[in-house]
């Protein structure tokens, strides 16, 4: 089956990246935990064996960060493994890389959100969506709203 073989290829790429970084599965788990991502070694090894076709997006982000590759590289490889086709690229900045500048305050907020249980994160996301929508509809009368 092509799809299964591709998942194994994606997993082999993850294993290669881990070995290139000279990390054990336990060390990867510890580094992910420092980023606020909770996984166990069995999950890391299941990714590497190609047994998980839909890994958590946060885990993909964390693995890219730890292994020093772009999130787009890992996610594109995963999409290709699942569909057999290369994904259409994202709009990139002038440098060719997608970049989001985050303030220290935003980074701290993200770190706090990662420590919350999923239901609490969902409630926070709903609140932010509500506030964004509410402020987008409110006329500013020439001044910025707070």
Residue, then its C-alpha position, 0 to 999 in steps of 0.5 A: x500500500x503506497x500510503x502505508x509505505x509513505x507513512x513509514x517514510x515519514x516516520x523514518x525521516x523523524x527517526x533520522x532527524x532524532x538520530x541526527x540531533x543525537x537524542x533518545x526518545x526520552x530526551x525528545x519527550x523531555x524537550x517537548x515537555x519543556x515546550x508544554x507538549x506532553x507525549x510519551x516515548x511510545x508515541x514518539x516511536x509510534x510516529x517514527x514507525x509510521x503507525x500514527x497517520x494524524x499526529x497532534x499539530x503541537x507535537x509536529x511543531x515541537x518536533x520541528x523546533x527540536x530537530x531544527x527543521x521547519x514546521x512546513x517541512x514536517x507537515x508537508x511530508x506528512x500530508x504527502x504521506x497521507x495523500x500521495x501528493x505534494x501539498x500546495x505551498x503556503x503564501x510565504x514572506x519575501x524571505x521564502x519562510x513563513x514568519x510570525x513575530x511574537x512579543x514577549x507578552x504573547x509568548x508568555x500567554x501562549x506558554x500559559x495556555x499550554x499548561x491549561x487542560x483542553x477544555x480551558x484552552x477551548x474556552x479561552x479560544x472561544x472568548x478571544x474569538x468573541x472579543x475579536x468579533x465584538x471589537x471588529x463590529x464596534x465603530x472606533x470613531x477615529x480612535x483606537x479601542x482597547 
